[in-house]
């Protein structure tokens, strides 16, 4: 199960980064607001890609063990990038949402959860409460990668329903909600299943790169 979770997380993070690159290179976008207001949308995708890339590195036990200084600095950059991506996601959902006003209702709570999880995780790390730090960073990663799952659900569904724009708007909302709920649920189940008997995550020596994603915790 650990390998499945790790492999899926890496795949979804890389898919999210690839989607960000595609967004920056594209001349037209499905949401006309992206073309009318390129600054917030580009800031969002750049910061989102930066967060996903650094977050993957943060979960790599070998990096934490060999380069703890880099781990700490990269972690702070990832938090700043993630919070910035969350704020710009709220701006987009409020200013020029593809799915209309309901989009803010659906994405808003998860954007706030994402930002809070990152801030909480950083606060816990600075107090060396690494077991709790791990759990909040898993929650943040779950929300951050859920956008990739949304796309994997949305594209086939849109093709099935004929690809009409009005249908696409409502489908995007439904797929956002499904992806967020799935990721948050799986994250909570994983967190609880990997806690030790006293309710804390096991603090053990990390395994090689990415194998300990969501499972191991090493004191910095």
C-alpha positions in Angstrom: 0.0 0.0 0.0 2.9 2.4 0.8 4.3 2.0 -2.7 0.9 2.6 -4.2 0.4 5.8 -2.2 4.0 7.0 -3.0 3.7 6.2 -6.7 0.3 7.9 -7.1 1.5 11.0 -5.2 4.6 11.4 -7.4 2.6 10.9 -10.5 -0.1 13.4 -9.5 2.5 16.0 -8.5 4.4 15.6 -11.8 1.2 15.8 -13.7 0.4 19.0 -11.9 3.8 20.5 -12.8 3.3 19.4 -16.4 -0.1 21.1 -16.5 1.4 24.3 -15.1 4.0 24.3 -17.9 1.3 23.6 -20.5 -0.7 26.6 -19.1 2.3 28.9 -19.4 3.0 27.8 -23.0 -0.6 27.8 -24.2 -1.8 30.8 -26.3 -5.5 30.2 -25.3 -7.1 28.7 -22.3 -10.4 27.1 -21.4 -11.1 29.9 -19.0 -11.2 33.2 -20.9 -10.4 34.9 -17.6 -6.9 33.5 -17.7 -6.2 35.4 -20.9 -7.9 38.6 -19.6 -6.1 38.5 -16.3 -2.8 36.7 -17.0 -0.9 38.0 -13.9 -2.8 36.2 -11.1 -3.3 33.1 -13.2 0.4 32.8 -14.1 1.4 33.5 -10.5 -0.9 30.8 -9.4 0.4 28.1 -11.7 4.1 29.1 -11.2 3.8 29.0 -7.4 1.7 25.8 -7.6 4.4 24.1 -9.7 7.1 25.3 -7.3 5.2 24.0 -4.3 4.6 20.5 -5.8 8.3 20.2 -6.9 9.7 21.2 -3.5 7.0 19.2 -1.6 8.1 16.0 -3.3 11.7 16.7 -2.2 10.5 17.5 1.3 9.1 14.0 1.7 12.4 12.3 0.6 14.0 10.9 3.7 17.4 10.7 2.0 17.4 14.4 1.4 16.4 15.2 5.0 19.2 13.0 6.3 22.0 14.1 4.0 21.1 17.8 3.6 19.1 19.0 6.6 19.9 22.6 5.9 18.5 22.4 2.3 15.5 20.5 3.7 14.7 23.4 6.0 15.2 26.2 3.5 13.3 24.3 0.8 10.5 23.7 3.2 10.1 27.3 4.0 10.1 28.2 0.3 7.5 25.5 -0.4 5.3 26.9 2.4 5.5 30.4 0.9 4.9 29.2 -2.6 2.0 27.0 -1.4 0.3 29.8 0.5 0.7 32.1 -2.5 -0.8 29.5 -4.8 -3.7 29.1 -2.3 -4.3 32.9 -2.2 -4.3 33.3 -5.9 -6.6 30.3 -6.3 -9.1 32.2 -4.1 -8.6 35.3 -6.2 -9.3 33.4 -9.4 -12.4 31.7 -7.9 -13.7 35.1 -6.8 -12.7 37.2 -9.7 -13.0 35.1 -12.9 -14.1 31.6 -12.0 -14.7 29.1 -14.9 -17.6 27.5 -12.9 -19.2 30.7 -11.9 -20.0 31.9 -8.3 -20.4 28.3 -6.9 -16.7 27.7 -7.7 -15.7 29.8 -4.7 -18.0 27.9 -2.5 -16.4 24.6 -3.5 -12.8 25.5 -3.8 -12.6 28.2 -1.1 -12.7 25.9 1.9 -10.1 23.6 0.5 -7.8 26.6 -0.5 -8.1 27.8 3.1 -7.4 24.3 4.4 -4.3 24.1 2.2 -3.0 27.4 3.5 -3.7 26.5 7.1 -2.1 23.1 6.8 1.1 24.6 5.4 1.2 27.3 8.1 0.4 24.8 10.9 3.0 22.4 9.6 5.7 25.0 9.6 4.8 26.2 13.0 5.0 22.6 14.4 8.3 22.0 12.7 9.8 25.1 14.3 8.8 23.6 17.7 10.2 20.2 16.7 6.9 18.5 16.9 7.7 16.5 13.9 5.0 13.8 14.1 2.3 16.5 14.0 4.3 18.4 11.4 4.2 15.3 9.1 0.5 15.0 9.4 -0.3 18.6 8.4 2.1 18.4 5.5 0.4 15.3 4.3 -2.9 17.1 4.4 -1.5 20.0 2.4 0.0 17.6 -0.2 -3.3 15.9 -0.5 -5.1 19.1 -1.4 -2.3 20.3 -3.6 -2.3 17.1 -5.8 -6.1 16.9 -5.9 -6.1 19.3 -8.8 -4.4 16.7 -10.9 -7.1 14.1 -9.9 -9.7 16.7 -10.8 -8.3 16.9 -14.4 -8.2 13.1 -14.7 -11.9 12.9 -13.8 -13.0 16.0 -15.7 -11.5 15.3 -19.1 -13.2 11.9 -19.7 -16.4 13.1 -18.2 -16.4 16.1 -20.4 -15.9 14.0 -23.5 -18.7 11.7 -22.4 -21.1 14.6 -22.1 -20.3 16.1 -25.4 -17.8 18.9 -24.5 -20.3 21.7 -24.4 -19.1 24.8 -22.4 -22.1 25.1 -20.1 -21.8 21.4 -19.3 -18.1 21.8 -18.8 -18.7 24.6 -16.2 -20.9 22.4 -14.0 -18.7 19.3 -14.5 -15.6 21.2 -13.4 -17.4 22.0 -10.1 -18.5 18.4 -9.5 -15.0 17.1 -10.4 -13.4 19.6 -8.1 -15.6 18.5 -5.2 -15.0 14.8 -5.9 -11.3 15.1 -6.1 -11.0 17.3 -2.9 -13.1 14.8 -0.9 -11.3 11.8 -2.1 -7.8 13.2 -1.4 -8.7 14.6 2.0 -10.4 11.3 3.0 -7.4 9.2 1.9 -5.0 11.5 3.6 -6.9 11.2 6.9 -7.1 7.5 6.7 -3.4 7.2 5.9 -2.5 9.5 8.8 -4.5 7.5 11.2 -3.3 4.1 9.9 0.4 5.1 10.3 0.2 6.5 13.8 1.8 4.5 16.6 -0.1 3.2 19.6 0.1 6.5 21.4 -1.5 8.4 18.5 1.7 9.8 17.1 3.4 9.1 13.8 6.4 6.7 14.0 9.7 8.5 14.2 12.2 6.2 12.5 15.2 6.4 10.3 14.0 7.3 6.8 14.3 4.9 3.9 15.7 5.9 0.4 14.3 8.6 -1.8 10.5 8.9 -1.7 9.9 5.5 -0.3 8.9 7.0 3.1 6.4 9.5 1.6 3.7 10.0 4.2 5.2 7.5 6.6 8.5 8.3 8.0 9.6 11.3 10.1 13.1 12.4 10.9 14.1 15.0 13.4 15.8 17.9 11.6 
